[in-house]
């Protein structure tokens, strides 16, 4: 059992490193508006499973398996087929109605899922974990539809995630999300520039 335990611990460390690299690569590709961000994101989901189970971050695990996987597949399709015009999806702003709907859904989802986790599981930091889950789903939807506001939501998610991962003893993932903070600012500026250039281009 001692040998198996040591092998498991080595795997967890390696898995965390692999997840960190894939996560950074996915965001870098997203900033560059490269469709390959989505298949890389799918790989990141599966690599992260054991790390999140070990940390007892069940809402985050559900987020990865259901939300991240679904949204990565949707984004992959939308950028390549569904929303493309001449092989490209332009950056746009989300409607006020969409943003208000997502804000209400995030608040309600955080409260409901957090309460369920707190009462029915041994989840660590259930409400913070739930907030990360529902806001990430909102950010992913905005990303997949190529709405500029996705980067603002991701910035909020990243701030919360840094604290949660440090609290749960996952320094590499905490560092990853700290880097994401800077990449969210970079992504916002890059996508805004792309949106303005697209609006100025002749039809």
KOLVOLO-894800 format. One record per atom (N, C-alpha, C): residue in one letter; x, y, z. Coordinates in steps of 0.001 Angstrom, whole numbers, padded with zeros to 6 digits, always signed. Example, Ala and Ser with C-alpha at 12.3 -4.5 7.8 and 13.67 -1.06 7.14 Angstrom:
2
A+013190-005690+007800;A+012300-004500+007800;A+013200-003300+007800;S+012850-002250+007080;S+013670-001060+007140;S+012900+000030+007870;
This chain:
203
X+000822-001210+000000;X+000000+000000+000000;X+000853+001256+000000;X+002033+001161+000684;X+002898+002319+000741;X+003398+002724-000630;X+003772+001725-001441;X+004267+002002-002788;X+003160+002592-003649;X+001965+002014-003563;X+000833+002517-004339;X+000486+003949-003954;X+000578+004229-002653;X+000293+005582-002179;X+001304+006578-002733;X+002576+006178-002758;X+003615+007054-003298;X+003412+007290-004797;X+003050+006230-005519;X+002793+006365-006957;X+001631+007319-007201;X+000586+007187-006370;X-000587+008055-006499;X-000218+009518-006271;X+000609+009778-005269;X+001013+011151-004975;X+001860+011732-006106;X+002742+010910-006668;X+003551+011363-007804;X+002648+011685-008989;X+001652+010822-009221;X+000723+011062-010326;X-000060+012353-010122;X-000492+012624-008892;X-001250+013842-008626;X-000428+015093-008940;X+000852+015065-008557;X+001726+016209-008841;X+001903+016375-010353;X+002178+015247-011040;X+002349+015307-012493;X+001068+015767-013176;X-000061+015264-012693;X-001360+015619-013262;X-001638+017110-013111;X-001263+017657-011945;X-001470+019082-011711;X-000618+019920-012664;X+000619+019467-012901;X+001492+020183-013837;X+000939+020133-015265;X+000498+018949-015678;X-000057+018804-017028;X-001293+019683-017195;X-002163+019672-016173;X-003357+020504-016220;X-003023+021982-016297;X-001988+022388-015572;X-001561+023786-015590;X-001118+024204-016990;X-000307+023359-017629;X+000189+023667-018975;X-000959+023721-019980;X-001851+022730-019922;X-002980+022707-020855;X-003915+023895-020637;X-004118+024255-019365;X-004982+025392-019068;X-004425+026693-019622;X-003134+026898-019442;X-002495+028103-019977;X-002556+028133-021501;X-002314+026975-022108;X-002349+026899-023568;X-003747+027210-024098;X-004774+026691-023419;X-006151+026928-023863;X-006502+028412-023822;X-006115+029096-022736;X-006432+030523-022624;X-005627+031337-023631;X-004362+030983-023826;X-003531+031686-024807;X-004144+031589-026201;X-004623+030395-026551;X-005270+030208-027850;X-006584+030976-027935;X-007313+031059-026804;X-008570+031810-026789;X-008318+033296-027025;X-007297+033830-026365;X-006945+035239-026562;X-006637+035514-028030;X-005989+034563-028669;X-005600+034721-030075;X-006739+034380-031042;X-007905+034074-030491;X-009081+033715-031298;X-008801+032504-032185;X-008074+031542-031637;X-007707+030322-032353;X-008671+029209-031950;X-009348+028591-032914;X-010346+027564-032615;X-009766+026371-031860;X-008466+026169-031926;X-007861+025021-031237;X-007918+025144-029724;X-008308+026320-029216;X-008518+026460-027777;X-009512+025430-027253;X-010496+025073-028074;X-011564+024178-027609;X-011118+022730-027464;X-010436+022095-028443;X-009942+020737-028199;X-008906+020666-027082;X-008075+021698-026951;X-007129+021724-025831;X-007895+021792-024514;X-008988+022558-024503;X-009826+022638-023316;X-010442+021306-022945;X-010819+020513-023939;X-011362+019173-023680;X-010311+018308-022983;X-009080+018359-023464;X-007994+017596-022839;X-007768+018046-021401;X-007835+019360-021169;X-007657+019909-019823;X-008704+019361-018862;X-009936+019215-019326;X-011016+018702-018479;X-010660+017327-017930;X-010253+016417-018801;X-009995+015046-018373;X-008755+014940-017486;X-007766+015768-017750;X-006554+015756-016928;X-006846+016236-015505;X-007822+017131-015352;X-008102+017755-014056;X-008949+016900-013118;X-009509+015808-013599;X-010464+015034-012801;X-009872+014561-011481;X-008718+013884-011519;X-008167+013307-010295;X-007749+014384-009298;X-007243+015497-009790;X-006834+016593-008903;X-008029+017125-008125;X-009144+017320-008791;X-010329+017892-008151;X-010996+016905-007203;X-010972+015617-007540;X-011519+014598-006635;X-010709+014561-005351;X-009401+014571-005471;X-008523+014530-004297;X-008726+015752-003413;X-008995+016908-004002;X-009174+018152-003242;X-010602+018310-002707;X-011499+017388-003060;X-012908+017438-002633;X-013606+018710-003115;X-013255+019157-004290;X-013915+020310-004905;X-014960+019780-005891;X-016077+019296-005323;X-017050+018556-006124;X-017803+019442-007115;X-018098+020668-006710;X-018761+021571-007654;X-017830+021864-008824;X-016552+022030-008515;X-015571+022267-009566;X-015441+021054-010476;X-015525+019858-009876;X-015483+018627-010662;X-016687+018553-011597;X-017876+018852-011051;X-019084+018860-011881;X-018964+019899-012986;X-018381+021034-012643;X-018169+022090-013635;X-017317+021584-014791;X-016235+020880-014467;X-015339+020388-015505;X-016007+019308-016362;X-016657+018343-015704;X-017205+017204-016431;X-018445+017556-017247;X-019277+018441-016714;X-020520+018790-017399;X-020376+020122-018138;X-020023+021163-017391;X-019983+022493-017986;X-018840+022703-018950;X-017594+022516-018474;X-016433+022780-019317;X-016438+021891-020559;X-016741+020602-020359;X-016726+019677-021488;X-017778+020069-022523;X-018995+020344-022042;X-020081+020726-022951;X-019764+022018-023689;X-019289+023023-022943;X-019029+024319-023555;X-017829+024281-024501;X-016831+023457-024176;X-015701+023319-025098;X-016148+022680-026410;X-017003+021670-026315;X-017519+021040-027526;X-018408+022008-028308;X-019225+022782-027579;X-020091+023762-028237;X-019263+024856-028921;X-018270+025373-028188;X-017405+026397-028764;X-016659+025887-029980;X-016208+024652-029894;X-015514+024019-031013;X-016415+024015-032256;X-017671+023591-032056;X-018632+023559-033163;X-018968+024971-033654;X-019269+025872-032709;X-019744+027206-033091;X-018682+027982-033859;X-017436+027901-033401;X-016362+028643-034065;X-016023+028059-035432;X-016217+026741-035581;X-015845+026099-036839;X-016994+026019-037836;X-018238+025948-037318;X-019372+025720-038213;X-020543+026652-037926;X-021056+026588-036699;X-022346+027180-036383;X-022471+028672-036562;X-021478+029441-036088;X-021618+030893-036160;X-020664+031544-037121;X-019978+030744-037886;X-018927+031288-038751;X-019484+031921-040013;X-018848+032984-040419;X-019135+033623-041705;X-017804+033756-042423;X-017713+033083-043562;X-016440+033048-044295;X-015322+032490-043420;X-015670+031484-042582;X-014672+030816-041765;X-014263+031560-040515;X-014972+032635-040149;X-014571+033409-038978;X-015804+033852-038203;X-015664+033915-036874;X-016734+034410-036003;X-016279+035752-035445;X-017010+036832-035676;X-016579+038146-035194;X-016809+038321-033700;X-015992+039146-033074;X-016185+039519-031672;X-017314+040545-031599;X-018260+040326-030684;X-019378+041255-030502;X-019627+041462-029013;X-020476+042435-028695;X-020917+042633-027316;X-022192+041831-027074;X-022330+041316-025860;X-023560+040624-025485;X-024662+041651-025261;X-025899+041243-025458;X-027024+042144-025218;X-027210+042365-023718;X-027819+043484-023354;X-028102+043767-021942;X-028996+042675-021361;X-029959+042243-022133;X-030863+041184-021666;X-030097+039908-021334;X-029168+039539-022184;X-028382+038335-021940;X-027537+038475-020681;X-026917+039633-020493;X-026065+039851-019324;X-026871+039845-018033;X-028051+040470-018038;X-028909+040481-016848;X-029384+039066-016531;X-029781+038332-017552;X-030231+036950-017357;X-029128+036093-016755;X-027920+036234-017259;X-026792+035464-016738;X-026463+035857-015304;X-026552+037145-014977;X-026267+037603-013615;X-027257+037007-012621;X-028540+037029-012965;X-029569+036458-012091;X-029369+034950-011950;X-029084+034284-013061;X-028862+032842-013033;X-027649+032480-012177;X-026600+033288-012246;X-025399+033034-011446;X-025686+033168-009955;X-026413+034207-009572;X-026741+034414-008161;X-027607+033280-007629;X-028634+032917-008383;X-029538+031850-007949;X-028829+030500-007933;X-028035+030238-008953;X-027329+028970-009030;X-026305+028799-007925;X-025587+029875-007599;X-024609+029818-006515;X-025285+029503-005188;X-026387+030177-004899;X-027100+029961-003641;X-027667+028552-003551;X-028303+028090-004617;X-028962+026787-004594;X-027961+025634-004539;X-026976+025655-005422;X-026021+024552-005460;X-025104+024580-004245;X-024759+025781-003785;X-023935+025889-002584;X-024637+025323-001366;X-025935+025595-001238;X-026708+025064-000113;X-026779+023544-000172;X-026955+023019-001375;X-027015+021555-001522;X-025681+020915-001148;X-024583+021484-001608;X-023267+020940-001275;X-022990+021027+000219;X-023360+022159+000823;X-023104+022353+002251;X-023886+021357+003096;X-025093+021038+002675;X-025931+020152+003472;X-025807+018684+003147;X-025360+018351+001943;X-025397+016959+001530;X-024071+016309+001216;X-022961+017047+001293;X-021655+016470+000972;X-020598+016995+001948;X-019382+016465+001812;X-018263+016965+002616;X-017445+017985+001821;X-018097+018656+000887;X-017403+019597+000007;X-016704+020698+000796;X-015505+021032+000353;X-014780+022157+000937;X-015257+023447+000266;X-015488+024488+001070;X-015860+025810+000553;X-017016+025733-000457;X-018157+025178-000045;X-019229+024890-001005;X-019769+026094-001763;X-019939+027241-001094;X-020528+028386-001787;X-019531+029052-002731;X-018268+029152-002305;X-017248+029692-003205;X-017072+028773-004411;X-017047+027473-004136;X-016899+026487-005200;X-018067+026570-006183;X-019271+026739-005639;X-020458+026849-006490;X-020442+028128-007315;X-019958+029217-006708;X-019853+030467-007453;X-018930+030334-008644;X-017813+029633-008439;X-016890+029385-009545;X-017585+028595-010642;X-018375+027600-010234;X-019066+026749-011200;X-020004+027554-012095;X-020940+028262-011474;X-021986+028912-012277;X-021437+030103-013072;X-020500+030850-012490;X-019936+031973-013240;X-019055+031499-014390;X-018389+030361-014202;X-017579+029813-015289;X-018451+029358-016451;X-019608+028777-016126;X-020529+028387-017192;X-020984+029611-017984;X-021282+030689-017255;X-021684+031934-017925;X-020551+032461-018798;X-019319+032441-018259;X-018168+032932-019020;X-017910+032074-020250;X-018063+030752-020093;X-017863+029860-021228;X-018883+030116-022330;X-020139+030345-021940;X-021167+030635-022936;X-020826+031918-023699;X-020415+032942-022952;X-020025+034199-023592;X-018800+034007-024486;X-017858+033162-024041;X-016661+032883-024852;X-017032+032166-026142;X-017875+031137-025999;X-018255+030340-027162;X-018989+031181-028202;X-019795+032156-027727;X-020500+033048-028651;X-019642+034235-029075;X-018421+034259-028574;X-017426+035284-028887;X-017898+036689-028496;X-018472+036788-027293;X-018873+038079-026742;X-017733+038634-025888;X-017448+039904-026039;X-016335+040559-025356;X-016413+040424-023840;X-017621+040456-023294;X-017801+040476-021833;X-017338+039197-021149;X-017041+038156-021904;X-016579+036914-021278;X-015339+037155-020427;X-014480+038075-020862;X-013227+038300-020138;X-013458+038966-018789;X-014494+039771-018672;X-014818+040392-017386;X-015277+039326-016395;X-016127+038427-016864;X-016605+037342-015994;X-015451+036421-015613;X-014586+036107-016585;X-013435+035260-016275;X-012529+035903-015230;X-012378+037218-015276;X-011538+037906-014297;X-012073+037673-012886;X-013381+037804-012706;X-013998+037575-011392;X-013803+036122-010958;X-014026+035191-011877;X-013835+033769-011579;X-012399+033495-011151;X-011445+034097-011836;X-010033+033864-011543;X-009650+034371-010155;X-010173+035521-009762;X-009886+036064-008432;X-010354+035089-007354;X-011578+034599-007487;X-012121+033658-006506;X-011332+032350-006522;X-010995+031870-007711;X-010309+030587-007846;X-008929+030594-007206;X-008212+031696-007311;X-006892+031789-006677;X-007006+031507-005183;X-007974+032147-004528;X-008162+031936-003098;X-008585+030526-002759;X-009497+029959-003539;X-010004+028611-003271;X-008905+027569-003432;X-008138+027652-004495;X-007098+026654-004730;X-005966+026759-003712;X-005614+027966-003290;X-004618+028101-002235;X-005138+027501-000937;X-006399+027768-000622;X-006998+027246+000606;X-007025+025721+000618;X-007133+025109-000549;X-007202+023653-000649;X-005856+023004-000943;X-004779+023761-000835;X-003445+023192-000984;X-003084+022797-002400;X-003560+023564-003375;X-003233+023315-004784;X-002512+024541-005351;X-001247+024732-004971;X-000541+025959-005350;X-000359+026138-006848;X-000169+025042-007595;X+000018+025188-009038;X-001258+025678-009713;X-002400+025142-009289;X-003656+025610-009858;X-003937+027045-009424;X-003556+027393-008191;X-003712+028783-007742;X-002852+029711-008594;X-001618+029286-008864;X-000726+030073-009721;X-001293+030180-011135;X-001853+029066-011628;X-002455+029068-012955;X-003540+030136-013059;X-004408+030201-012047;X-005497+031176-012098;X-005005+032595-011847;X-003880+032744-011148;X-003281+034068-011002;X-002786+034562-012363;X-002179+033663-013113;X-001747+034016-014468;X-002961+034322-015344;X-004044+033553-015130;X-005276+033806-015882;X-005781+035238-015687;X-005553+035795-014499;X-005982+037178-014249;X-005374+038127-015276;X-004065+038001-015436;X-003390+038845-016421;X-003837+038539-017838;X-004072+037257-018119;X-004500+036872-019456;X-005919+037360-019751;X-006749+037479-018704;X-008104+038009-018896;X-008049+039475-019328;X-007141+040232-018707;X-006962+041634-019107;X-006440+041705-020540;X-005457+040878-020829;X-004891+040815-022185;X-005965+040417-023196;X-006750+039397-022835;X-007801+038925-023724;X-008846+039988-024000;X-009233+040720-022952;X-010232+041776-023129;X-009716+042833-024099;X-008489+043265-023913;X-007926+044307-024777;X-007777+043806-026213;X-007339+042555-026356;X-007141+041992-027685;X-008466+041829-028426;X-009479+041301-027733;X-010781+041100-028370;X-011462+042434-028660;X-011289+043408-027781;X-011894+044722-028017;X-011283+045359-029268;X-009973+045232-029393;X-009301+045762-030583;X-009807+045049-031843;X-009963+043730-031753;X-010477+042960-032881;X-011897+043384-033241;X-012718+043635-032219;X-014103+044053-032451;X-014154+045415-033137;X-013330+046350-032657;X-013315+047690-033241;X-012787+047671-034670;X-011773+046843-034913;X-011234+046731-036270;X-012263+046115-037210;X-013029+045144-036690;X-014070+044527-037502;X-015179+045495-037839;X-015521+046358-036860;X-016581+047347-037089;X-016143+048413-038088;X-014830+048703-038087;X-014315+049751-038979;X-014054+049248-040392;X-013966+047901-040537;X-013651+047340-041853;X-014824+047539-042810;X-014545+047784-044086;X-015625+047940-045069;X-016389+046645-045264;X-017671+046745-045475;X-018514+045554-045648;X-018213+044877-046982;
